[in-house]
Amino acid sequence: MRRVPTEELVTLLVRDLERTRRIPRLRVQFAVLLGVGALVSAFVLAYRGLRPDALALLLSGDAFTLVAVGLLAAALGACVAALAFARPDRERLARGGLLCGAGGLALAVGIAALCFASAPHAVGQAEVRAALACGVNGILFSVPLSILAAFLVSTGSPRRLGITAAVAALGTTAFGALGVHFACASLSVWHWITGHALAPVLGALLLVAPIRALTVRWERGR
Amino acid sequence: MALAQEGDKAAYECLLSDILPALRSFTRRRLGDDVAAEDVVQEVLLSVHRARRTYRPERPFEPWLFAIARNAIVDFQRARGRRKEEALPEDDVLQDVSAPPGPESTGAEDKGNELSPALDEALAKLPQAQREAVVMIHVEGLSVIEAALRARVSPGALRVRAHRGYRALRALLGRPSP
């Protein structure tokens, strides 16, 4: 394969230069994602209705609160991380966001699982079906937000597309799952863990390929 | 860089020429190998070119540039590790099956420009991205950098496409892998 001297490469790059649209500030993109994420959660609540004891449960500080805080951490942290991964000089912020999001969610699920283990009960088929329904609901409501996240990520230059897409899917699905968590009437800790807290993980697995494909498509078009 | 984002070619040329010594010194210090360092410098320049829209003028330029350089070094070291583990087939499959030189031909002048019907047919069966890579490098004689610029992918990605293309060609033409 023929090689080009570096000085000649500079000339080639200069010749190839075109006016380019600068990426928006990270905080602007994050605010857009956060705003639409809040709308998604609000839409889920409007569609399914807020559970009557939501505030009391939230203030109780038990597994319900932990799952809610974990989902919020996942939503905020993973969305920041996905946007930051698309900028070369923001990798530290990206790692911090990922740690905050995935770590927060894992910690919340872990402690909630301990709560469940201290008072276990048999899990029937109906409960598995209900958990799956809640999980799928949370993911479906998040699809428009995931598309928006793919678009915002494509305005940058993500180095590891697969990881960036998975993190974006995790964060955006967490918004939908958060809405579902406040709307679902279940009192089972097992259901909160599997149907709500683990929905972003399932969402990341299911949505990573489409988000990646959309990002590649839009990035090439720029 | 802000001017380059506006399309100012003179400012861009000035910027790229200015950063070259710092990049060379940075990569040589990290890799300890002048040839490898120069390869990485080229990768960095291409990455700067592709990622130029991600620079924000209110943030300092050096951390942005050296983050790209650090990533390029890491990618280069990973790729070098992979190449050691798995020897990739070379493009001699094309030389093997390119049009045989006629009696008046020295062979060298035709190399890479004419394709035998078998190779032509095999090329047509390759996925588009691999075919493009093989054709740009072997038939059109472009360098990896020039081909990567045209295909709007990194040189690494283009090399992988080309190598996969060579491997697929080898299989299609019934040639054993080296």
Boltz contact constraints between the chains, C-beta under 6 A:
constraints:
  - contact:
      token1: [A, 1]
      token2: [B, 137]
      max_distance: 6.0
  - contact:
      token1: [A, 1]
      token2: [B, 144]
      max_distance: 6.0
  - contact:
      token1: [A, 2]
      token2: [B, 143]
      max_distance: 6.0
  - contact:
      token1: [A, 3]
      token2: [B, 143]
      max_distance: 6.0
  - contact:
      token1: [A, 4]
      token2: [B, 143]
      max_distance: 6.0
  - contact:
      token1: [A, 4]
      token2: [B, 145]
      max_distance: 6.0
  - contact:
      token1: [A, 6]
      token2: [B, 41]
      max_distance: 6.0
  - contact:
      token1: [A, 6]
      token2: [B, 42]
      max_distance: 6.0
  - contact:
      token1: [A, 9]
      token2: [B, 42]
      max_distance: 6.0
  - contact:
      token1: [A, 9]
      token2: [B, 45]
      max_distance: 6.0
  - contact:
      token1: [A, 9]
      token2: [B, 145]
      max_distance: 6.0
  - contact:
      token1: [A, 10]
      token2: [B, 16]
      max_distance: 6.0
  - contact:
      token1: [A, 13]
      token2: [B, 49]
      max_distance: 6.0
  - contact:
      token1: [A, 14]
      token2: [B, 9]
      max_distance: 6.0
  - contact:
      token1: [A, 14]
      token2: [B, 12]
      max_distance: 6.0
  - contact:
      token1: [A, 14]
      token2: [B, 13]
      max_distance: 6.0
  - contact:
      token1: [A, 16]
      token2: [B, 149]
      max_distance: 6.0
  - contact:
      token1: [A, 17]
      token2: [B, 9]
      max_distance: 6.0
  - contact:
      token1: [A, 17]
      token2: [B, 12]
      max_distance: 6.0
  - contact:
      token1: [A, 19]
      token2: [B, 6]
      max_distance: 6.0
  - contact:
      token1: [A, 19]
      token2: [B, 7]
      max_distance: 6.0
  - contact:
      token1: [A, 20]
      token2: [B, 5]
      max_distance: 6.0
  - contact:
      token1: [A, 20]
      token2: [B, 52]
      max_distance: 6.0
  - contact:
      token1: [A, 20]
      token2: [B, 53]
      max_distance: 6.0
  - contact:
      token1: [A, 22]
      token2: [B, 5]
      max_distance: 6.0
  - contact:
      token1: [A, 22]
      token2: [B, 53]
      max_distance: 6.0
  - contact:
      token1: [A, 23]
      token2: [B, 53]
      max_distance: 6.0
  - contact:
      token1: [A, 23]
      token2: [B, 54]
      max_distance: 6.0
  - contact:
      token1: [A, 87]
      token2: [B, 54]
      max_distance: 6.0
  - contact:
      token1: [A, 88]
      token2: [B, 51]
      max_distance: 6.0
  - contact:
      token1: [A, 88]
      token2: [B, 64]
      max_distance: 6.0
  - contact:
      token1: [A, 88]
      token2: [B, 67]
      max_distance: 6.0
  - contact:
      token1: [A, 88]
      token2: [B, 68]
      max_distance: 6.0
  - contact:
      token1: [A, 89]
      token2: [B, 63]
      max_distance: 6.0
  - contact:
      token1: [A, 89]
      token2: [B, 64]
      max_distance: 6.0
  - contact:
      token1: [A, 89]
      token2: [B, 67]
      max_distance: 6.0
  - contact:
      token1: [A, 156]
      token2: [B, 54]
      max_distance: 6.0
  - contact:
      token1: [A, 157]
      token2: [B, 51]
      max_distance: 6.0
  - contact:
      token1: [A, 157]
      token2: [B, 54]
      max_distance: 6.0
  - contact:
      token1: [A, 159]
      token2: [B, 71]
      max_distance: 6.0
